Structure formats: C-alpha cells, structure tokens
Amino acid sequence: MQQRELLNSSQLSLTLQRLCYQLIENHNDFSNTIIIGMQPRGVVLARRLKNQLDLIVKTDNVITYGELDVTFFRDDFRHHDKPLVPSKTSIDFSLEGKNVVLIDDVLFTGRTIRSGLDAMLAYGRPSKVELLVLVDRRFQRDLPIQPNYVGCVVDTINEEKVKVEWKETDGEDKVFIINK
C-alpha cells in the first residue's frame, strides 16, 4: 500500500487559517451563523476552525457550534452486515432562519453531505447552508453537491482513499492519499 502526502502539518495549519479568513469575509461577526461539524471526522475540523475563529474574531457574540451525526440518514445504512453505532449529535439550538456552515473533512460522492442536509432539517429550516470541506475529490460525485469553501482539491480514482489525520485523534496533522 503506497501513500502520497497532500498536506503536511504546516501546510494544513495554513489551509485552516485561510479557511477561517474566508469564513470571516462572508460571515463577519457570526451573529447569524452556525458552524456544524459532521460526525465523525468533520467534527475535528469544525472544532479546529471554531477555536481559530474565536481567537481571530474579537466579538461579544459566541460563535454557535454543533455536531451532527448522520448515521441513520444515510441511504446505505441498511446495507451493512454489522449493526451501525451512531455518534453523538449535539445541537441544542434552532437552525431556523440561520446561516449554517456544514463542515466535513473529505467530500467524495456527496452522499454523506446529502444525509447531513436531511438530518439538519430536524432542527429547523436554515435560511442558507454552505459547505466547507478540507479535501474535495471533485470528479467522484454521485450527487450534484459542491463545496463553498475548500482546503485543497485532489483528482483521484476510485481505488484511492484520502485520509486526514488529526493531532487530537491520530497523533499528527497530515493529509495523504492511499493507493490500495
């Protein structure tokens, strides 16, 4: 199994900082914006971005943040041999009329994002939903879903896998492609 590095730790840090400033340009003080990380891997990215935004944006408003599990909203959840174990959804506020930035680590087929959009509706109808991903595998879509904010774009084939490792969960920050 071969692997090719896409982003090392310092490149990933710069990418996260750039994404924060792009969000600030479009959402100013975040008074009407909610950040939602998708379980499991998008949550780590969303937490990192929220922490950086809190340091950059000097405001009296606290940036509203939540975590969303889409396990039972997936169109393939009944196709697994083993029972699925959902992660925790942590949204204790309404999304009604808010701008939502939905965050995931890798955009591949678009099916997880579609599940996230469905799951979000249980918490209200947002006025706008934007998608932020760290890695966009742009030529692999099954659904017409495109991100508004992208850390990096990579062209891959189906046999390749994009892996994001985080210091908090994996001991090191890096993004790489694995050839199976």
Secondary structure per residue as TSV (DSSP state, phi and psi in degrees):
chain	resnum	aa	ss	phi	psi
A	1	M	-	360.0	120.2
A	2	Q	E	-96.9	151.0
A	3	Q	E	-135.8	146.4
A	4	R	E	-125.1	127.5
A	5	E	E	-75.5	132.1
A	6	L	E	-97.7	-47.7
A	7	L	E	-137.2	130.0
A	8	N	-	-89.7	-176.8
A	9	S	H	-58.7	-46.3
A	10	S	H	-71.1	-36.2
A	11	Q	H	-66.2	-38.5
A	12	L	H	-65.2	-40.4
A	13	S	H	-61.8	-44.5
A	14	L	H	-64.8	-38.7
A	15	T	H	-63.5	-43.3
A	16	L	H	-64.0	-39.4
A	17	Q	H	-64.1	-42.7
A	18	R	H	-61.4	-44.1
A	19	L	H	-61.1	-38.8
A	20	C	H	-60.5	-46.2
A	21	Y	H	-68.0	-32.1
A	22	Q	H	-65.5	-41.5
A	23	L	H	-63.1	-42.1
A	24	I	H	-61.8	-41.1
A	25	E	H	-57.9	-36.2
A	26	N	H	-95.8	-18.6
A	27	H	H	-123.3	2.8
A	28	N	T	48.1	-107.3
A	29	D	T	-95.5	3.4
A	30	F	-	64.3	21.4
A	31	S	T	-67.3	-26.4
A	32	N	T	-118.5	19.2
A	33	T	E	-118.7	139.9
A	34	I	E	-122.2	135.5
A	35	I	E	-102.4	127.8
A	36	I	E	-126.9	121.9
A	37	G	E	-93.1	137.9
A	38	M	E	-92.2	129.3
A	39	Q	T	-67.8	146.9
A	40	P	T	-93.9	-35.9
A	41	R	H	-83.1	-25.3
A	42	G	H	-71.2	-20.5
A	43	V	H	-65.3	-40.9
A	44	V	H	-63.8	-44.5
A	45	L	H	-61.8	-45.7
A	46	A	H	-63.1	-41.3
A	47	R	H	-62.8	-43.6
A	48	R	H	-60.0	-46.5
A	49	L	H	-64.3	-43.5
A	50	K	H	-61.4	-43.5
A	51	N	H	-61.9	-41.8
A	52	Q	H	-67.7	-41.0
A	53	L	H	-62.7	-39.7
A	54	D	H	-59.7	-35.8
A	55	L	H	-74.6	-35.0
A	56	I	H	-82.2	-46.6
A	57	V	-	-85.0	110.2
A	58	K	-	-92.6	97.1
A	59	T	-	-143.0	160.2
A	60	D	S	-76.1	-21.9
A	61	N	S	-76.9	137.5
A	62	V	-	-87.4	133.2
A	63	I	-	-70.2	121.6
A	64	T	E	-75.1	132.5
A	65	Y	E	-136.4	140.4
A	66	G	E	-143.8	168.0
A	67	E	E	-126.8	136.1
A	68	L	E	-125.8	127.0
A	69	D	-	-100.4	134.3
A	70	V	-	-116.1	14.2
A	71	T	G	-48.1	-51.8
A	72	F	G	-90.6	7.3
A	73	F	G	-101.3	-7.4
A	74	R	S	-70.3	146.5
A	75	D	T	-79.3	-4.9
A	76	D	T	-116.3	11.3
A	77	F	G	-67.1	-20.8
A	78	R	G	-87.7	-2.9
A	79	H	G	-96.2	12.8
A	80	H	-	-100.0	143.3
A	81	D	S	-71.9	-40.1
A	82	K	S	-92.6	149.5
A	83	P	-	-64.2	139.8
A	84	L	-	-80.5	143.6
A	85	V	-	-112.3	110.0
A	86	P	-	-72.6	155.1
A	87	S	-	-89.3	-177.7
A	88	K	-	-90.1	135.8
A	89	T	-	-96.3	131.0
A	90	S	B	-129.8	82.4
A	91	I	-	-132.6	104.6
A	92	D	-	-112.3	37.9
A	93	F	S	-149.8	165.4
A	94	S	-	-89.4	145.4
A	95	L	-	-95.2	-1.1
A	96	E	T	-55.2	119.9
A	97	G	T	72.0	7.4
A	98	K	-	-95.4	161.0
A	99	N	E	-90.4	126.4
A	100	V	E	-114.3	132.8
A	101	V	E	-108.0	108.2
A	102	L	E	-87.6	130.2
A	103	I	E	-123.9	130.7
A	104	D	E	-140.3	161.0
A	105	D	E	-77.8	-49.2
A	106	V	E	-128.9	130.1
A	107	L	E	-99.4	117.1
A	108	F	S	-115.9	-89.8
A	109	T	S	-85.7	-21.7
A	110	G	S	96.2	-7.4
A	111	R	H	-68.6	-36.8
A	112	T	H	-66.5	-40.0
A	113	I	H	-65.2	-42.4
A	114	R	H	-58.7	-42.0
A	115	S	H	-61.7	-40.9
A	116	G	H	-63.0	-40.2
A	117	L	H	-63.1	-42.6
A	118	D	H	-62.8	-46.3
A	119	A	H	-64.4	-35.5
A	120	M	H	-62.2	-31.7
A	121	L	G	-63.4	-18.7
A	122	A	G	-68.2	-14.0
A	123	Y	G	-110.8	11.8
A	124	G	-	119.7	172.4
A	125	R	-	-104.1	106.8
A	126	P	-	-67.0	154.2
A	127	S	S	-77.0	-28.8
A	128	K	E	-154.1	142.7
A	129	V	E	-125.4	128.2
A	130	E	E	-116.2	154.2
A	131	L	E	-117.0	129.1
A	132	L	E	-119.8	127.2
A	133	V	E	-130.9	148.9
A	134	L	E	-75.0	-44.5
A	135	V	E	-127.2	129.1
A	136	D	E	-109.8	112.7
A	137	R	-	-89.9	79.3
A	138	R	T	-65.9	-23.8
A	139	F	T	-100.7	21.2
A	140	Q	-	-117.7	19.7
A	141	R	-	-76.0	141.0
A	142	D	S	-100.7	-21.2
A	143	L	S	-127.4	151.8
A	144	P	-	-79.0	71.3
A	145	I	-	-120.3	129.5
A	146	Q	-	-129.9	140.8
A	147	P	-	-79.6	152.4
A	148	N	S	-88.3	-30.5
A	149	Y	E	-130.3	130.6
A	150	V	E	-133.7	129.8
A	151	G	E	-71.7	-54.1
A	152	C	E	-151.5	155.0
A	153	V	E	-112.8	137.1
A	154	V	-	-138.4	139.2
A	155	D	-	-97.6	121.5
A	156	T	-	-130.5	167.4
A	157	I	-	-105.0	166.2
A	158	N	T	-59.7	-30.0
A	159	E	T	-76.9	-9.2
A	160	E	E	-94.8	151.1
A	161	K	E	-126.7	136.4
A	162	V	E	-95.4	128.5
A	163	K	E	-120.9	128.4
A	164	V	E	-110.2	125.5
A	165	E	E	-112.9	137.7
A	166	W	-	-116.7	144.4
A	167	K	H	-55.4	-40.3
A	168	E	H	-65.2	-35.4
A	169	T	H	-110.3	-27.7
A	170	D	H	-119.7	-3.7
A	171	G	S	89.9	-11.1
A	172	E	S	-156.0	146.2
A	173	D	-	-92.4	120.2
A	174	K	E	-170.5	158.6
A	175	V	E	-129.1	131.7
A	176	F	E	-148.3	165.2
A	177	I	E	-106.3	134.4
A	178	I	E	-108.4	126.8
A	179	N	E	-93.7	120.3
A	180	K	-	-77.3	360.0
